[in-house]
Amino acid sequence: MFSKILIANRGEIAVRVIRACREMGISTVAVYSEADRDALHVSLADECYCIGPARAKDSYLNMSAVLSAAAASGAQAIHPGYGLLSENAEFARLCEKCGITFIGPSPEVLFRMGDKDEAKRTMKAASVPVIPGSGLVESPEEAKQAAAEIGYPLLIKARAGGGGRGIRLIQKEKEFDRAFSQASEEAASAFGDGGMYLEKYMTGVKHVEMQVLCDTFGNIVCLGERDCSMQRKNQKILEESPSPAVSESQREELSQLCERAMRAVGYTGAGTVEFLMDRDGRFYFMEMNTRLQVEHPVTEMVTGIDLVKWQIRVAAGLPLDFTAKEAPLRGHAIECRINAENPKENFRPGCGKVTLLHIPGGPSVRFDTALYPDYSVPPFYDSMIGKLIVHAKTREEAIRKMQAALCELVIEGVDHNGEFLLELLQEDAFQSGRYTTSYLAERGSL
């Protein structure tokens, strides 16, 4: 087992990993930007290193600075969290060259699955159904020709995309040129790769993903599905497990598809396979996230499995010591993403000093955050400032528990979306479980 791990991230996920390491008796190293000097993850870690200015590209995405901190501290491994460098194949390769373990899959798998076009081809070869669409398009002209063959409406998507960036919905041909240019430029800016592909736009669908854990001994455990269909501008804002739309037989089907996919790529570590489920209950592979997901806590709540600890154990060469049958889904869990934004002002992102903070409590209520009183939320990073998660025996009870927890949550000094989430929980579409990925757009909440 590692004796010291560097966490190459910030915010709540850095705090989450530090706490897991502490429980495992592992020393931790934090890295931080100049804007995060007073961040919680910095004070919780055993050691800390400033790696650059406020902007992520100058600090958290600065691979040489992160690796220099790891070398200076004597860290044996790096946990990338999610976002930032977590799916960067070049960073994982540099870790290998420096003799530092990257806590995640191999560089080859990261590269293969990070290229969305290559991922689709790999899944198709493994007999995993994929969403109809094109391969990588080399030019706007080629893209437009492929669009005519696929038919409208369709999605333009970044090959190296994630987090809703580099995606545009095109309803009609006249919208194509501008949308393609915008998506490609956004992808190049966000990921350093402007490569694009096209996908048929599927309406009235559920976004269902399955959590997997794989070790280096060929053991694969599927830990149930999460329903992530409540989305705003292609970004998830609320997740639950299990999905109210997935039956036991469908869950078994998903598990088989995921196991087939994992074996096809030789995957190790924690990962998530994302699918769209149509009105007829058919599943189509969308993409694979080769890292920890923001919404991983709902799976932890319903299975009792600590995913972060198992990421670390697998990276250290330990085998999984349980099967899916030994980690059945128990009860129901819901997660709400608390974002620093003002829904009443077109979801305008916010920042500022936390003047008052009250965190909800009670049995099976969890709030993952890096906030504390008098902390100043910086304007340079993602707007998510916390995740509120609840667990109960039934979905109905979990909804009521989440409503109570949101009512109890107090964050003053910073605008947040708590009241908006409370409204969503009370609506018929969510109460019944019938909501789809297009629900918020149809509701007029975009």
N, C-alpha and C positions, 0 to 999 in steps of 0.2 A: 504494500500500500504506500502511496505517496506520503511524504512527511510535510510537504509544503506545496500549495497550489496558488497560482496567480489568477485572479478573476479579471478578465479583459472586458469589463463592462461597467455599467453604472446603475443608479436607481434601484428599484425594488428587486430586480433580478440579481444584482450584485449582492444585495443584502441577503437574499434567499440562499445563494450559493455559500456565502460566508457562514451562515447559520448551520447549513448541512455539514460543512467541513468541521466546524467547531464540535458538532455532535459526534463526528467520526475521529476526533483527536488530531485533525490536520491543521497545521498553521496556514494562515492566509495572507496574501499580498494583494493590496488594492492599488489600482492605477486611477489617476484622476486628472481632469483638465483644470486649468486655472479657475474656471467658473464653478467647479465642484469641490473647491478646497474645503468647504464646510459641509460636504455631503455626508449622509449617515454611513454609507459603505466605507468611507475613509476612516471614520472613527471606530468602526467595528472591527476592521482588519488588524492583524498583528503588525503588519508593515504597510507603508504606502509610499508611492512614487508619483510625482507630478510628471506627466508625459507631454504637456503642450498647452497651447492656448484653448480658448473656449470652443471654437468650432470643432465638430467631430472629426472632420477630415485632417485637422492639424493635431489631434490628440488620440481619441479612441480608435480612429482608423489608420493611425500612423504605425504601421507594422514594425518598423525598426525600433521605434520608441518603446512599444510594448515588449518586444523581445529583449531589448536592452535592460528593461526593468526586471524581466524574468531572470536574465543572466546575473544581474547585480544582486538580486535577492536570493539566488540559489534555488528558485522554484523548479520543481521537477515536472510540473504539468501546468497547462493553462486551460481554464474553463472559460469559453467564450460567451456563455449566456445565450441570448437570442438577439437577432439584429446585428449591427456592426460587423464584426469579423467572423461571426458564427458559421457562415456558410461559404467562407472565402477559401477556395482550394489552394491558392498561392500562400496564404498565411499558414495553413496546415502543413504545406510542404516546407516552408521556412522553419516551422517548429521542429519538424523531423531533422532538418539539416543542423539545427542547433542542439539536438539531443534532448528536446523537451517534448513531452507527450501532449498532443492536442486531444482534449477530451471531446471526442466526436468521431465520426467516420473517417476513413482514409481520404487523402487528397484526391485520389482517383474517383472515389464515389461522390465526393463533394462536387467535383468538376462535372461528372456525368449527370448527376441529378440536378445540379444548379443550372445546367443548360436545359431549359424547359422543352425545347424541341427534341434534344437527345433523350430526355427522360420519357417523352411520349413514345418515341420509337422503341426504347427499351421495354416499356410496358406492353406495347403492342406485340412485340416478339415473344413476351412471356404470357400471352393470351389474357392480358388484363384489358378490359374494354376501355377505350379512350374517347374523349370528346371529339367529334368530327372537326377537321380543320386542315390547315396547311402545315408544311414543314417551314423551316427558316426561310424567310423571303429576303433576297439580296438587295432589292431596290423598290422604290414606290411603284414603279410600273409593274414589276412582277407581283407585288402585293395586291395591286388593283385587279390584275388578271385572276389571281387566286380567289379574291373576294367575289368576283363574278361567278366563279365555279361553286363556291360554298353557298352563296346566297345571303341576303340581308334578312334580319339584323345579324351582326357578328361583332366579335371582340378583337381588337388589336392588343396583343400582349407582349411584354418584354421577355426576351429569352432568359435574361438574368434577373427577372422581376421578383418582387415581394412587397408586402405591406400595402398593396393597392396601388403602387406606383407603376408607371409605364403601361397603364391599361386605359383603353378608350372603347366606349360602346358606339357603334355606328349603325344607325337605323336605315340610312339611305345612301346611295352612291355619291351624291353631291357633297356629303359630309366627309368623304374618305380622305382626300388630300390633306386637309388641315389637321384632321385627327391623327393621321399617321405621322405627320411631321411633329406634332406636339408630343405624342407618345414616345417616339424615338428619341427626341431631345431630352425628355424627362428621364428616360431610362439611361441615356448616356451620362447625364448629370448625376443621377442617383447611384448607378452601379458601374459606371465606366464602360458600359456595353450598350450600344444602341440597337443590337440585333432584335428583330421582331418576328412574330409568327401570328397566324390568324386562327380563331376558333369560332365555331358556330355558337351564337348566343342562345342559350337555353333558358326559357322563361318558366316560372312556376316551379322552380326546383329547390331542393334542399341541399345545403352544403354540409356534408357529413364527412368527418375525418376519423381515422382510427389510430390510436397510440400503439406503438410497437417498441419492444426492447429486444435487442439481439446481442448475443455475446460472441466471443471469438471461437467458441466450440460448436457453433452451428445451431445453438438453441434460439428459438424465436418465440416470443410471448406477445400475443395481441391482448391489449388491456381495454377493450371496449371502445365504443365510438363516442364522439362529441358532436352535438348539433351546433353549428356556427352560422346559421342562416340569417341571424339578425345582424345585418351589415349596413353601414353607411359609406357610400363611395368606395365600395369594395373592401372596406376595413371592418373587421368584426368588433362589435361593441358588447355583445352578450353571448355567453356560451352555456351549454348544459350537457350533462351526461347522466343517463343514457338519452339518446334522441327519442322524443315521443313519437317519431314517425317510423322507427326501425323495429321490426319484429325480431323474435329470437332466431328464426330461420334466416332472416336477412343479415343479422349480426354474424351468424356462422358463415354465410356467404362472403361477407366483408373480410372476415378473419382469413378465410382461404385465399382470397385475392391478395391480401396483404402479405401473407406468408410466401405466396408465389412471387410477389414483387421483391421481397427482401432477399430471397434466394437468388433471384435473377441478377441482383447487383452486388451480392456479397456484403450486405450491410452489417455494421456493428454499432452499438450504442442505442440511444433513444432517437426515435424518428416518428414522423407522422405522415400517413398517406391520406391525401385529400381527394374526395369524390363529390360529384354532383349526383343526386338521386332524382330521377324524373317522376312524373305523376304516376307512372306505371310501376314504380319501385325498382327500376333498373339503375345500376350504378355505372358511372363513367369516371375513370381516372382523370384527375385534373393536374395535380402536381404532388411532389414529395418535399416535405420540409425536413432537412437533414440536421435537425437541432432540437433543442427544447422549445416548446411552444409557449406563447404567453398564457394560453388557457390550460396548461398542464395541471394546475391545482384541482380542477374538477375531476380529472381522472384519479388523482391521488386521494381525493375524498371518497370516491365510490369503490376504490380497490384497496385502500390502505397501503399502497406501494409508494415509497419515496423515490420519485424518478431521478432527482438530482443525485442522491446517494448511489443509485444504481448506475447512472452515467459514470460516476467516478470509479465504482468497483469494476465495471466492464473495461474501462480504459486502463485499469491497473492489472487486467488479465484474469479477473475472477469470473467464474461461471455463474449464470443465473441459477438460483437454488429453488425456484418455484416454477410452476406451470400456470397456464391460464385458468385451469380448473381450480387451482389453489388460490386464485385471486379473482373470484367472481364479483360482478357488479352488485353492490349492496346499496339500496336506497337511491336517492337522486341528489345531484349537486348542480348548482347554478353559479356562474361567475358574471359579475358586472364590472366592466372596465371604467374606472373613474378617471375622466380626462379633464385637464385644465382647459376648459372651453366654455363659451356661453351659448347654449342652444337658442336663446331668445334673440341673439344677434348673429344669426347665420353660422353658429358654431365657431365664433371667433376665438382663436387660441388665446390663452391667458397666461400670465405669470404674476409674480408678486410674493409678498411675505405672508406666511401662515400665522395669523394672529391668534387663532383659536383652533384646536384640534381635539375632537372627541371620536374615538374609534369604537364601533359597535362591539359588543361582547355577547356572551352566552354560549351554551353548548353548540359545537359544530359551526361556529361563525369564525371566519378567518379574514384578516385584512392584510394583504401583502403590500407594503409601501415603504418608501424611504423618507416620508414626511415626518417632521417633528415641529413643535411650536417654535416660532421665530425663524424657521427655515425659509429661505428665499428661493422660490422655484425659478430657475433660469429660463430664458427664452430661446435657448439654442438647440433644444433636443425635443424628442417626441413628447406629445402632450399628455400621455398617460402618467398619472401620478399615484395610482393605486389600483388594486384589484380586490373587490369584495366577493368572498366566496362563502356559500352556505351549503349544508348537507342535512338531509332529513330522510325519513323512511319512505315518503311518497313525494311525487312531483308537486302535488297540491300543497303539502306541508312546506316543501322547499320554497315555493313561490311566496307563501305567507311569511316565512322566515326571512327571505330576502327583502320583502316589502318592509318588514319591521326593522331590519338592519339598515336599509337606506334611510328610513325615517330617523334613525338614531345617529347616523353619520353627520358630523359637523366639521366642515373645513371653512373657516372664515379667513378672508384676505385674498383668496384665490377663487375665481369663478370655476364651477365644475358642473358636470352633467348629471348629478344625482337625481334631481327632480325629473328630468327627462326620462331616465331609466325607470323611475318609479311609475311614470305614466305608461311606459311600454308594458310593464309587468301586469298592469290592470286591464289591458286591452284584450278583446275577445280572441284576436288572432294568436296572441301568445298563450293565453289561458288554455286554449284548445290545442295548441301545438301545431296549428296549421300554417303558421307564418313561413314565408319563403325568402330567398335572397332578394327578391324585388319588393318586399313588403314596405320597407321604409321609403323607397322611391315612390311607390304608389300612394303612400300615406302623405307624401309631400314633405318629408323630413330631410331632404338633401339640400 
